[in-house]
Amino acid sequence: AACVLAVTVSVGAAGRYLSSRDVAEEFNMDNMSKAFSKGDGIEINQTQTYGEYNVTLLGVVNGANLGWSKPEEIEKEKTYAVVAIEKTDGSPMPDGTDDQKMPQDFFVSPLIEGYNPVNFNVMTMDGSVTWDVINGVEYRIVECDNVEIFADHDLLLYLQGFCNSSTALKIANILSPTINYEVGHIASFPII
């Protein structure tokens, strides 16, 4: 199952989470933090519930040299989405320390309305994701090629949690004991 966080979702997360600027600062992305401080980014603070998780799009910013780009891409314009994920019951997200298991395997990607997501997603748009758990909330910064050229389309934030999970891998291994997973195998997953 998936969750798509559109820019039209209700507002209500402000004050409960770190700001986009503070997340960038925690991740040592000083230029991004400064961009949010100067008002170059858009604070969105919109939440949608996905199963047992609240997913909040905190903010979006575009610019060059704001994240951890490769040296050859320092001047390349990128889009960065700052996301918070927390459990709906208020229990802390696992952070991989001590006896806690690693965080839920979510695939978070921007999508552009009207464009095939197979061709336009975080992976095909030279993207990456950085995450950390701070005070029980998982924060992610999703980086991809600049999406400003799609300004006449809605930008959606897509969260896929099932196909990236250990449960999905177990089902895939039952349906196809080899490493060869065909489209038919994935299509037969028991998702309601």
N, C-alpha and C positions, 0 to 999 in steps of 0.2 A: 504494500500500500504506500501511497505517497501523499505528501502534503505540498500544496502550492500556496505560497504566501504572496498574495497580490498586494499592490500598493493601496487597495481599497479596503483593507481589513481594519477593524476597529482599533482605536488608539487606547492605551491604558497602561503601558509598561514603564512610562517615564518615572524615575525615582526608585524603582525596584532593582534596577540593574546598573552596572557601570555605564557611563556614557560611551559613545563611540570614541571620543577623544581619550578617555581613560583606558579603554581596552587597547587602543593603539599604543598608548604609553606603557601599559603593562607588557606588551609584546615588543617593546623597544623599537617601535616604529615612530621615531620622533617627528619626521616630516609629515606623516599622516596625522599625528596628534595635533601638530601645528595647523594643518589644513582644516581640521574640524574646529579648532579654536578660533580661526579667522573667519569661519562661516563659509568656507569653500565646499564643505560637505553638506549633505542633507540629513538631518536627524529625523528618522521616521517613527521609531518606537511603536511598531504594530505587531500584535501577537495573534497567533493562531494555534489551536490545540491539535496535536497529532498523537492519537492514542494516549499514552501516559506522559506525554511531553508537551510543554509550552515552548513554542519556537517564536522568537521575537527578532524581527529585522530592526536593528538599532539605527543603522545609518548607512549611507552610501557616499563615496567620494571618488572623484576622477582626478588623475594627474600623473605626472612623471616623477620618478624617484621618491615615491611615497612608501614603498614596501621593501621587500627583500629581492628585488629583481636581479637577474643575472647581470654581470658587468657589461655585456654587449647590449643590454636592454635598458640601461640606466635612464636614458631620455625618452623611452617609450611610454606613451600615455596608457594607463591601466585604469580599470574600475575595481574598487574594493567595496565589498559588502561586509558589514560587521553584524554578527548574529549571536544571540544568546539562546541557549537551550537549557531548560530546567525540567525537573519532574513535576507533574501536576500535584503530587501529594506533598511537595515541599522537601522531600528527602534529597540529600546531596547527590549530584552526579558523580559516578565513580571517576577517580583520577589516576588509577593505576598504581597508587602507592599502597604500601602495607598489604593487607589482604583484599583490597578492593580490586575488582577486575577492571580492565580497560574500558573507556567510554563506549557507548553504543556506536556501532558502525553506521554512521549516517553519511549519505552522499548529498552534499549541499552544492547547488549550482544555480547561477542565474539563467533564466530562459527569456527569450524575446518572443512576445506574442506574435503569431503569424509566421514564424520561422520554424522549420523542422528542428526539434530538440536534438535529433541525432547529429545534426550539422553545427548547431550553435548551443554549446554547453561549456562548462568550466574546463573540460578536458580538451575540446577542440579549439577553444579560444585561449590557448596557452596559459591555463590557469593553475592555481595551487590553493591549498587550504592550510592554514595554521590554526592550531587550537590549544587551549589550556583550560583547566578547571580552576576557577577562582571563587572562593567562598561558596562552594557547592553548585555553582552555575558554570556550564560549559560555554566558553566564548570561542567563536571562530571568526577569522578574517578570511574571506574568500576573495581571491584575486583572479582577474581575467583580463583579456584584451578590452580596451575601452569600448563601452557600449553607447557612447554619446551619438554615434552615427545612426542609432536606432531610436532617436528621440521621439519619432512620430509613432512608436509602438510602446505598449505597456511592457515594463520589465517585471518579471516574476521571479521569485526565489523558490526553487524547487528543493524539497527535502525527500530523499528516498532512504528509507530505513530498512525495509525488509530484504530486498535483493542483496544487500551488502552485509547481511547478518549471518551468524553461525547457523541459525535455523534454516535459512535458505540454502546454505551450503550442504547441510545434512539432507534436505529434501532433494537437492540436485544429485547428490551421491546415490540416493535411493533410485531416482529415476534413470540415472545413467552412471553406472559404477566406474566408467572411464573418466578421464579428464575432459572428454569431448562433450560439451553441452550445446545442443542444438536449440534453435528457436522453439521448437515444439516442446522440448523439456521445460523451458522457462515458462511457456504459455500454459503448461499443465499444473503449475504451482497452485495449491489450494488457497487462493486469495478470494475473499468474499467482497 
